Amino acid sequence: MSGAPERWDGSALVLSSADSNSDRILRFITEDDRLVAAVARRARRSAKRGQDRLQPLSLASVALTLRERDDLAVVNRGSTDHAFATLKGDLIRYALATTMAEVVLLLVHEFGREAGVYQLLGRAWRALDDPTREPGEDLLLLFELRALALGGTLPPPESLTGLSPAARETLAAWLEGRWRPLPDADRGRVARTLEGFVADASGGRRLKSRAFLDQVLP
């Protein structure tokens, strides 16, 4: 951020939230691919008065003020455009979407920019919000693969010697935009491999949501 305050207005995906006294701390990935931590002043009181309260795993229109000297931007205005109700109404879909949000929080630095991540996450959440599509871990693995590729931290699939040839071929196909299911026998090893790359790219931080995900996945 520059020294002068920046006024920003646009669409953002809400990754997480936490209450702090009467305020609410939110983290967004904005439509210009920035990870922004922001405070919504008196948000908890506003919610009691019936005003819109931004929730994680939603698409919102927000107006922000960003200042270089501040750790948090300020939410001047926010409204929910799409709540992803189907996603939130199913435990597996919710767990997958929450893990995707955590992957973004690990891979993108606060107030940093990663080109393409807003569109990638938006497509993934829309897929999970589609009631005609069966939710499965392959959607998360595809998301992790593409997120790592965006950041330039994904080795070529053919170099992943710890995976079977069939798994490496599937990952290569995914990167080329060709969908094919991952062999069931390889799913666990692929998940551990990709999450290892996420941890490496984030300074050793592991996915906290994995334990919950393992509980709800069939």
Protein Blocks (a to p, Z undefined) as FASTA:
>chain_A
ZZbdcddddddddfbdcdehjbccdddddfkopacddddehklmmmmnopacddehiacd
ddddddfkbmbdcdfbdcdfbgolmlmmpmklmmmmmmmmmmmmmmpcghiacehklmmm
mmmmmmmmpmkbccdfklmmmmmmmmmmmnopaccfklmmmbcfklmmmmmmmmnopacd
ddfklmmmmmmmmmmmmmmmnoopacfklmmmmmmpZZ
